[in-house]
Amino acid sequence: MPLHLLPKKSWHLGNSANIARVKRDEAQAAAQLEAEEQRMQEEDAARRTAILRGETPPPLSTPADLAIVAADHSDRRHEHAVDKGERRRKRKRKDEDDTSHEIRLAREDAERGTQVRQRLTRPTTAGDEAVTDEKGHIRLFHEPTTDRDGKDDKRRLEAEKRKREEEDSVGMRFSHAAGYNADKRGPWYVAGPSSGGGQESVGKDAFGREDPRRKDRDQKRVVGSDPMAVMQRAQGELKKVAEDRGRREERRREELRRLDEEREWEAEQRRRRRRRRREEERAPPEDTGRNNITTDMPDTKGTTDMTDTKGTTGTTYPAKTTDVRKALDRGERDTRLAQSVNSSGLFPIGLSI
């Protein structure tokens, strides 16, 4: 039969003495927590009562005061019942009625609150101000007392007026732009050029010497610093750039038109040469000699002598007249292209001179 020795030990958790000790500690902790909550409620009640009575409320308790409150709380525990701290009602005396009994209880409560407040209130300094006035109204900002005649108010208004005048003489307000409280000259944007008080006369420099070009410089400076003038200049430059771009585009279209004409002329020349070559190929052999070309002797190299209208013997050309015309047409075409390129200043792409 096994022996159950552990429950018999003093340190075992299941020991009856240890269980009772734990329950006792839990009850003591709950009592302390309830006492702390009751103390906080009493302190809040005392502060609210002081505020409603127009008195200075006591400050919140410090850790040093908690020990005093805990000791005092243990002495007053008999005044509270078991049902959630409800106080027991005291009995009436023989020589008092219900009204006197209620007055006595209220006076005792007031004395008890005064004692608690005196015990918890810190000493006030000379600079502290009351939150409420003599009528019980809450006043967050202290106002200076005035005489019956209102002399302090008059002095205060005069001081404020003097301060405002000094600020107006030094600074500027938004209302001044509209001419409010201004002199007879009116606002600055209405006054003419002669009313410039601190400005120098036109035509003189800073040293008082004659400067006839100062007016022009001032005018240029004003125009240069004027945003509208800057915008107008920018607009003019944009128009000028647009016009230059239009002229360049016009020249480009003109050059393209010329190139198209040259290409059409070349295509027409090629068509004519092909047509002439086909006609020569279809013609009989005896019709090949044209344009005053005379054959002196059979030439094995295929060359003949060409004689011009004056009867002089010219340079020896190829036997076929189509080759002569082709060479002449190519030279004339290159000459015309060179002239068009020199006149326009642009060199067409894909053409070689």
C-alpha positions as CSV (number, residue, x, y, z in Angstrom):
1,M,0.0,0.0,0.0
2,P,1.6,3.3,-1.1
3,L,2.2,6.0,1.4
4,H,0.9,9.5,0.7
5,L,3.5,11.6,2.5
6,L,3.6,14.7,0.3
7,P,0.3,16.2,1.5
8,K,1.7,16.0,5.1
9,K,4.6,18.3,4.2
10,S,4.4,22.0,5.3
11,W,5.5,23.3,1.9
12,H,3.0,21.3,-0.1
13,L,0.3,23.2,-2.0
14,G,-2.5,20.9,-1.0
15,N,-1.8,21.4,2.7
16,S,-4.8,22.8,4.6
17,A,-2.7,25.5,6.3
18,N,-1.3,26.7,3.0
19,I,-4.8,26.9,1.4
20,A,-6.1,28.9,4.3
21,R,-3.1,31.3,4.1
22,V,-3.7,31.9,0.4
23,K,-7.4,32.6,1.0
24,R,-6.5,35.0,3.8
25,D,-4.0,36.9,1.6
26,E,-6.5,37.2,-1.2
27,A,-9.1,38.6,1.2
28,Q,-6.6,41.1,2.6
29,A,-5.6,42.2,-1.0
30,A,-9.3,42.7,-1.8
31,A,-9.8,44.7,1.3
32,Q,-6.9,47.0,0.5
33,L,-8.1,47.5,-3.0
34,E,-11.6,48.4,-1.7
35,A,-10.0,50.8,0.8
36,E,-8.0,52.5,-1.9
37,E,-11.1,52.9,-4.1
38,Q,-13.1,54.3,-1.1
39,R,-10.2,56.8,-0.5
40,M,-10.3,58.0,-4.1
41,Q,-14.0,58.4,-4.0
42,E,-13.8,60.4,-0.7
43,E,-11.1,62.6,-2.2
44,D,-13.1,63.3,-5.4
45,A,-16.2,64.1,-3.3
46,A,-14.2,66.5,-1.2
47,R,-12.9,68.3,-4.3
48,R,-16.4,68.5,-5.8
49,T,-17.8,69.8,-2.5
50,A,-15.1,72.5,-2.3
51,I,-15.7,73.6,-5.9
52,L,-19.5,73.9,-5.4
53,R,-19.0,75.9,-2.2
54,G,-16.7,78.4,-3.9
55,E,-13.6,77.3,-2.0
56,T,-10.2,76.3,-3.3
57,P,-10.3,72.5,-4.1
58,P,-7.7,70.4,-2.4
59,P,-5.0,69.0,-4.6
60,L,-4.6,65.4,-5.4
61,S,-2.9,63.3,-2.7
62,T,0.7,62.3,-3.0
63,P,2.3,59.0,-2.1
64,A,3.3,60.4,1.3
65,D,-0.3,61.2,2.1
66,L,-1.5,57.8,1.2
67,A,-0.1,56.3,4.4
68,I,-2.0,58.9,6.5
69,V,-5.2,58.2,4.6
70,A,-4.8,54.5,5.1
71,A,-4.3,54.9,8.8
72,D,-7.3,57.2,9.1
73,H,-9.3,54.8,7.0
74,S,-8.8,52.0,9.4
75,D,-10.1,54.1,12.3
76,R,-13.3,55.0,10.3
77,R,-14.1,51.5,9.1
78,H,-16.8,51.1,11.8
79,E,-18.8,53.9,10.3
80,H,-19.5,51.9,7.1
81,A,-21.8,49.0,6.7
82,V,-21.1,45.8,4.9
83,D,-23.3,46.6,1.9
84,K,-20.8,48.4,-0.3
85,G,-19.7,51.1,2.1
86,E,-23.1,52.6,2.9
87,R,-22.8,54.7,6.1
88,R,-25.0,53.8,9.1
89,R,-27.6,56.4,10.1
90,K,-27.0,57.9,13.5
91,R,-29.8,58.1,16.0
92,K,-31.6,61.2,17.1
93,R,-31.0,62.7,20.5
94,K,-33.6,63.3,23.0
95,D,-33.8,67.1,22.7
96,E,-33.9,67.3,18.8
97,D,-36.4,66.8,16.2
98,D,-36.0,65.6,12.6
99,T,-34.8,69.0,11.3
100,S,-32.2,69.5,14.0
101,H,-31.0,66.0,13.5
102,E,-30.4,66.6,9.7
103,I,-28.7,69.9,10.4
104,R,-26.4,68.2,12.9
105,L,-25.5,65.5,10.5
106,A,-24.8,68.0,7.7
107,R,-22.6,70.0,10.1
108,E,-20.6,67.0,11.1
109,D,-20.1,66.0,7.4
110,A,-18.9,69.5,6.7
111,E,-16.5,69.5,9.6
112,R,-15.2,66.1,8.5
113,G,-14.7,67.3,4.9
114,T,-12.9,70.4,6.2
115,Q,-10.5,68.2,8.3
116,V,-9.8,66.0,5.3
117,R,-9.2,69.1,3.1
118,Q,-6.9,70.7,5.6
119,R,-4.9,67.4,5.8
120,L,-4.6,67.0,2.1
121,T,-4.4,70.7,0.9
122,R,-0.9,72.0,0.1
123,P,0.1,75.5,1.3
124,T,-0.8,78.1,-1.4
125,T,1.6,80.8,-2.6
126,A,0.9,84.5,-2.9
127,G,0.6,84.4,-6.7
128,D,-2.3,81.8,-6.8
129,E,-5.6,83.1,-7.9
130,A,-9.0,81.6,-7.1
131,V,-10.9,79.8,-9.8
132,T,-14.3,81.0,-8.7
133,D,-15.3,84.5,-7.7
134,E,-17.4,85.7,-4.7
135,K,-20.6,84.7,-6.5
136,G,-19.5,81.2,-7.2
137,H,-18.9,81.7,-10.9
138,I,-15.9,79.9,-12.5
139,R,-13.4,82.4,-13.8
140,L,-10.4,81.0,-15.7
141,F,-8.8,84.4,-16.5
142,H,-8.2,87.0,-13.8
143,E,-9.4,90.5,-14.7
144,P,-8.0,93.6,-13.0
145,T,-10.3,95.5,-10.7
146,T,-11.6,98.8,-11.8
147,D,-12.8,101.9,-10.0
148,R,-16.4,102.9,-9.9
149,D,-15.9,105.9,-12.2
150,G,-14.3,103.7,-14.9
151,K,-10.9,105.5,-14.9
152,D,-9.0,102.3,-15.4
153,D,-11.0,101.5,-18.4
154,K,-10.4,104.9,-19.9
155,R,-6.6,104.6,-19.3
156,R,-6.6,101.2,-20.9
157,L,-8.5,102.4,-24.0
158,E,-6.2,105.4,-24.3
159,A,-3.1,103.1,-24.1
160,E,-4.6,100.7,-26.7
161,K,-5.3,103.7,-29.0
162,R,-1.8,105.0,-28.6
163,K,-0.3,101.6,-29.3
164,R,-2.4,101.2,-32.5
165,E,-1.3,104.7,-33.7
166,E,2.3,103.7,-33.2
167,E,1.8,100.5,-35.2
168,D,0.0,102.3,-38.0
169,S,2.9,104.9,-38.3
170,V,5.4,102.1,-38.6
171,G,3.7,99.3,-40.4
172,M,0.9,98.9,-42.9
173,R,-2.5,97.2,-42.8
174,F,-4.7,95.6,-45.4
175,S,-7.3,98.4,-45.0
176,H,-4.8,101.0,-46.1
177,A,-4.8,99.6,-49.6
178,A,-8.5,100.6,-49.9
179,G,-8.0,104.1,-48.6
180,Y,-9.4,103.5,-45.1
181,N,-8.4,106.1,-42.6
182,A,-6.0,107.7,-45.1
183,D,-5.2,111.4,-45.6
184,K,-6.7,113.6,-48.3
185,R,-4.2,112.5,-51.0
186,G,-6.0,109.2,-51.3
187,P,-4.5,105.7,-51.9
188,W,-1.1,105.3,-53.4
189,Y,-2.5,103.9,-56.7
190,V,-4.7,107.0,-57.2
191,A,-2.0,109.6,-56.5
192,G,-0.3,111.1,-59.6
193,P,3.4,111.0,-60.3
194,S,3.9,114.4,-58.7
195,S,2.8,113.1,-55.3
196,G,5.8,110.8,-54.9
197,G,7.0,112.1,-51.5
198,G,10.4,110.4,-51.2
199,Q,11.2,110.0,-54.9
200,E,13.9,112.1,-56.6
201,S,13.0,114.5,-59.4
202,V,13.3,113.2,-62.9
203,G,16.4,114.3,-64.8
204,K,18.8,114.2,-61.9
205,D,21.0,111.4,-60.6
206,A,21.6,110.4,-57.0
207,F,24.2,113.2,-56.5
208,G,21.9,116.0,-57.9
209,R,23.6,116.3,-61.2
210,E,21.7,116.6,-64.5
211,D,21.1,113.3,-66.1
212,P,18.9,113.6,-69.3
213,R,18.9,109.9,-70.0
214,R,17.7,108.9,-66.6
215,K,14.0,109.1,-67.6
216,D,14.7,106.6,-70.5
217,R,16.6,104.3,-68.1
218,D,13.7,104.4,-65.6
219,Q,11.2,103.7,-68.3
220,K,13.3,100.7,-69.5
221,R,13.7,99.5,-66.0
222,V,9.9,99.7,-65.4
223,V,9.2,97.9,-68.7
224,G,11.8,95.3,-67.9
225,S,10.3,94.6,-64.5
226,D,6.7,94.6,-65.7
227,P,5.3,91.1,-66.0
228,M,2.9,92.1,-68.7
229,A,5.8,93.5,-70.8
230,V,7.7,90.3,-70.3
231,M,4.8,88.3,-71.5
232,Q,4.3,90.5,-74.6
233,R,8.0,90.2,-75.5
234,A,7.7,86.4,-75.1
235,Q,4.6,86.4,-77.3
236,G,6.5,88.5,-80.0
237,E,9.4,86.1,-79.9
238,L,7.0,83.1,-80.3
239,K,5.4,84.8,-83.3
240,K,8.8,85.5,-84.8
241,V,9.9,81.9,-84.3
242,A,6.6,80.8,-85.9
243,E,7.2,83.1,-88.9
244,D,10.8,81.8,-89.4
245,R,9.5,78.2,-89.2
246,G,6.9,79.1,-91.8
247,R,9.5,80.6,-94.1
248,R,11.7,77.6,-93.8
249,E,8.8,75.3,-94.5
250,E,7.9,77.4,-97.6
251,R,11.5,77.2,-98.9
252,R,11.5,73.4,-98.2
253,R,8.3,73.0,-100.2
254,E,9.7,75.1,-103.0
255,E,12.9,72.9,-103.1
256,L,10.8,69.8,-103.1
257,R,8.7,71.2,-105.9
258,R,11.8,71.9,-107.9
259,L,13.2,68.5,-107.3
260,D,9.9,67.0,-108.4
261,E,10.0,69.0,-111.6
262,E,13.6,67.8,-112.2
263,R,12.6,64.2,-111.6
264,E,9.6,64.6,-114.0
265,W,11.9,66.2,-116.6
266,E,14.4,63.4,-116.3
267,A,11.6,60.8,-116.5
268,E,10.3,62.5,-119.7
269,Q,13.8,62.6,-121.2
270,R,14.2,58.9,-120.4
271,R,10.9,58.1,-122.0
272,R,11.9,60.1,-125.1
273,R,15.2,58.3,-125.4
274,R,13.6,54.9,-125.0
275,R,11.0,55.9,-127.7
276,R,13.8,57.1,-130.0
277,R,15.8,54.0,-129.5
278,R,12.9,51.8,-130.2
279,E,12.2,53.8,-133.4
280,E,15.9,53.4,-134.5
281,E,15.8,49.7,-133.8
282,R,12.7,49.4,-136.0
283,A,14.1,51.6,-138.8
284,P,15.8,49.9,-141.9
285,P,19.6,49.8,-142.0
286,E,19.9,52.5,-144.6
287,D,18.2,55.1,-142.5
288,T,20.9,54.9,-139.7
289,G,23.0,57.7,-141.1
290,R,21.5,61.1,-140.1
291,N,22.5,64.5,-139.0
292,N,25.1,65.0,-141.7
293,I,27.2,62.0,-140.6
294,T,29.5,60.8,-143.5
295,T,31.4,57.6,-143.6
296,D,34.8,58.0,-145.3
297,M,36.0,54.4,-144.9
298,P,34.9,51.4,-143.1
299,D,36.0,51.7,-139.5
300,T,36.6,48.5,-137.7
301,K,36.4,50.2,-134.3
302,G,32.9,51.5,-135.1
303,T,33.7,55.2,-135.2
304,T,32.8,57.8,-137.9
305,D,33.7,61.4,-138.6
306,M,31.1,64.0,-138.0
307,T,31.2,67.2,-140.1
308,D,29.4,70.4,-138.9
309,T,27.4,72.8,-141.1
310,K,30.5,75.0,-141.7
311,G,32.3,72.1,-143.5
312,T,34.9,71.6,-140.8
313,T,35.7,68.2,-139.5
314,G,34.7,67.7,-135.9
315,T,35.6,65.3,-133.1
316,T,35.2,61.6,-133.6
317,Y,32.0,60.4,-131.9
318,P,30.6,57.0,-131.4
319,A,28.9,55.4,-134.3
320,K,25.4,55.5,-132.8
321,T,23.9,58.9,-132.6
322,T,21.8,57.8,-129.5
323,D,24.9,57.6,-127.5
324,V,25.8,61.1,-128.5
325,R,22.4,62.5,-127.5
326,K,22.6,60.6,-124.2
327,A,25.9,62.1,-123.3
328,L,24.7,65.6,-124.2
329,D,21.5,65.2,-122.3
330,R,23.4,63.9,-119.2
331,G,25.7,67.0,-119.2
332,E,22.8,69.4,-119.6
333,R,20.9,67.7,-116.8
334,D,23.9,67.9,-114.4
335,T,24.4,71.6,-115.3
336,R,20.8,72.4,-114.5
337,L,20.9,70.5,-111.2
338,A,24.1,72.3,-110.2
339,Q,22.5,75.7,-110.9
340,S,19.4,74.8,-108.8
341,V,21.5,73.7,-105.9
342,N,23.6,76.8,-105.9
343,S,20.5,79.1,-106.0
344,S,18.7,77.3,-103.1
345,G,21.7,76.6,-100.9
346,L,20.5,73.0,-100.3
347,F,22.1,69.9,-101.6
348,P,19.5,67.3,-102.6
349,I,20.1,63.8,-101.1
350,G,20.8,61.1,-103.6
351,L,22.3,63.3,-106.3
352,S,26.0,63.7,-107.1
353,I,27.4,66.6,-109.1
